[in-house]
């Protein structure tokens, strides 16, 4: 008896989330299909019912963050899409550059966890990564005052400061310098976002 469409969707989501976590922990090269499927509690044979390759899974894992773990993260961080845009941008900065986000390796945004891997990946994975960046930039652009010249440039700078600050801090685990970098990026981004 074939599985229902709902069961297939649940299995695909389980595989994708398993892969997202493992890619965050180990990077693309060091994660195998066997590792993903074992972590998901499924057999290797089931993999090819959902994905044609490890690269296709990687694309799905990066894409899934925005409306999956990323949506939960935004909710936990108080980023309310229905609230005032300026408040949402400040909440995004505070949450993204928080010590909690830095320590949450499994739940980290792929823009922090995977930039080098994505740079060497295929165009589909890079497009998924770009979608994450565009979403962040959109939050910041909406939060920048309408009277600000070059709102897009400021939003791009805020995104670069947030992601870059966290990438550097993550590269220096459990060190005083990592905390200094994270805090400096957060303070500067908050100041930039608040300037009219």
For each residue, the residues with C-beta under 8 A, 3 or more apart:
1:
2:
3: 7 8 11
4: 7 8
5: 8 9
6: 9 10
7: 3 4 10 11
8: 3 4 5 11 12 49 50
9: 5 6 12 13
10: 6 7 13 14
11: 3 7 8 14 15 42 46 49 50
12: 8 9 15 16 50 60
13: 9 10 16 17 64 68
14: 10 11 17 18 40 41 42
15: 11 12 18 19 36 37 40 42 46 47 50 51 57
16: 12 13 19 20 57 60 61 64 68
17: 13 14 20 21 40 61 64 68 69
18: 14 15 21 22 36 37 39 40
19: 15 16 22 23 31 36 57 58 60 61
20: 16 17 23 24 61 62 64 65 68 69 110
21: 17 18 24 25 39 106
22: 18 19 25 26 31 35 36 39
23: 19 20 26 27 28 31 58 61 110 113 114 117
24: 20 21 105 106 107 108 110 113 114
25: 21 22 105 106
26: 22 23 30 31
27: 23 30 31 114 116 117
28: 23 31 54 58 114 117 121
29: 117
30: 26 27
31: 19 22 23 26 27 28 35 36 54
32: 35 36 54
33: 36 37 44 47 54 57
34: 37 38 44
35: 22 31 32 38 39
36: 15 18 19 22 31 32 33 39 40 47 57
37: 15 18 33 34 40 42 43 44 46 47
38: 34 35 41
39: 18 21 22 35 36
40: 14 15 17 18 36 37
41: 14 38
42: 11 14 15 37 46 47
43: 37 46
44: 33 34 37 47
45: 48 49
46: 11 15 37 42 43 49 50
47: 15 33 36 37 42 44 50 51 57
48: 45 51 52
49: 8 11 45 46
50: 8 11 12 15 46 47
51: 15 47 48 54 56 57 60
52: 48 56
53: 56 57
54: 28 31 32 33 51 57 58
55: 58 59 121 122 124 125
56: 51 52 53 59 60 124
57: 15 16 19 33 36 47 51 53 54 60 61
58: 19 23 28 54 55 61 62 121 125
59: 55 56 62 63 122 124 125 128
60: 12 16 19 51 56 57 63 64
61: 16 17 19 20 23 57 58 64 65 110
62: 20 58 59 65 110 114 118 125 128 129 132
63: 59 60 66 128 131
64: 13 16 17 20 60 61 67 68 69
65: 20 61 62 68 69 70 109 110 132
66: 63 70 71 131 132 135
67: 64 70 71
68: 13 16 17 20 64 65 71 72
69: 17 20 64 65 72 73 107
70: 65 66 67 73 74 109 132
71: 66 67 68 74 75
72: 68 69 75 76
73: 69 70 76 77 95 101 107 109
74: 70 71 77 79 92 95
75: 71 72 78 79
76: 72 73 95
77: 73 74 91 92 94 95 96 98 101
78: 75 91 95
79: 74 75 88 91 92 95 139
80: 83 87 88 91
81: 88
82:
83: 80 87 88 91
84: 87 88
85: 88 89 142 143
86: 89 90 143 145 193
87: 80 83 84 90 91 143
88: 79 80 81 83 84 85 91 92 139 142 143
89: 85 86 92 93 139 140 142 143 144 158 193
90: 86 87 93 94 143 190 193 194
91: 77 78 79 80 83 87 88 94 95
92: 74 77 79 88 89 95 96 136 139 140 143 162
93: 89 90 96 97 158 162 186 189 190 193
94: 77 90 91 97 98 186 190
95: 73 74 76 77 78 79 91 92 98 101
96: 77 92 93 101 109 136 162 166
97: 93 94 101 162 165 166 182 185 186 189
98: 77 94 95 101 102 186
99: 102 103 179 182
100: 103 104
101: 73 77 95 96 97 98 104 107 108 109 166
102: 98 99 108 166 169 170 178 182
103: 99 100
104: 100 101 107 108
105: 24 25 108 113
106: 21 24 25
107: 24 69 73 101 104
108: 24 101 102 104 105 112 113 166 170
109: 65 70 73 96 101 112 113 132 163 166
110: 20 23 24 61 62 65 113 114 118 129 132
111: 114 115 129 132 133 136 163
112: 108 109 115 163 166 167 170
113: 23 24 105 108 109 110 170
114: 23 24 27 28 62 110 111 117 118 129
115: 111 112 118 119 129 163 167
116: 27 119 120
117: 23 27 28 29 114 120 121
118: 62 110 114 115 121 125 126 129
119: 115 116 126
120: 116 117
121: 28 55 58 117 118 125 126
122: 55 59 125 126
123: 126 127
124: 55 56 59 127 128
125: 55 58 59 62 118 121 122 128 129
126: 118 119 121 122 123 129 130
127: 123 124 130 131
128: 59 62 63 124 125 131 132
129: 62 110 111 114 115 118 125 126 132 133
130: 126 127 133 134
131: 63 66 127 128 134 135
132: 62 65 66 70 109 110 111 128 129 135 136
133: 111 129 130 136 137 159 163
134: 130 131 137 138
135: 66 131 132 138 139
136: 92 96 111 132 133 139 140 159 162 163
137: 133 134 140 141 152 155 156 159
138: 134 135 141 142 155
139: 79 88 89 92 135 136 142 143
140: 89 92 136 137 143 144 154 155 158 159 193
141: 137 138 144 151 152 154 155
142: 85 88 89 138 139
143: 85 86 87 88 89 90 92 139 140 155 193
144: 89 140 141 148 151 154 155 193
145: 86 148 151 196
146: 151
147: 196
148: 144 145 151 154 195 196
149:
150: 153 154
151: 141 144 145 146 148 154 155
152: 137 141 155 156
153: 150 156 157
154: 140 141 144 148 150 151 157 158 192
155: 137 138 140 141 143 144 151 152 158 159
156: 137 152 153 159 160
157: 153 154 160 161 192
158: 89 93 140 154 155 161 162 189 192 193
159: 133 136 137 140 155 156 162 163
160: 156 157 163 164
161: 157 158 164 165 185 188 189 192
162: 92 93 96 97 136 158 159 165 166 185 189
163: 109 111 112 115 133 136 159 160 166 167
164: 160 161 167 168 185
165: 97 161 162 168 169 181 182 184 185 186 189
166: 96 97 101 102 108 109 112 162 163 169 170 182 185
167: 112 115 163 164 170 171
168: 164 165 171 172 178 181 185
169: 102 165 166 172 178 179 181 182 185
170: 102 108 112 113 166 167 173 178
171: 167 168 178
172: 168 169 175 177 178 181
173: 170 178
174: 178
175: 172 178 179
176: 179 180
177: 172 180 181
178: 102 168 169 170 171 172 173 174 175 181 182
179: 99 169 175 176 182 183
180: 176 177 183 184
181: 165 168 169 172 177 178 184 185
182: 97 99 102 165 166 169 178 179 185 186
183: 179 180 186 187
184: 165 180 181 187 188
185: 97 161 162 164 165 166 168 169 181 182 188 189
186: 93 94 97 98 165 182 183 189 190
187: 183 184 190 191
188: 161 184 185 191 192
189: 93 97 158 161 162 165 185 186 192 193
190: 90 93 94 186 187 193 194
191: 187 188 194 195
192: 154 157 158 161 188 189 195
193: 86 89 90 93 140 143 144 158 189 190
194: 90 190 191
195: 148 191 192
196: 145 147 148
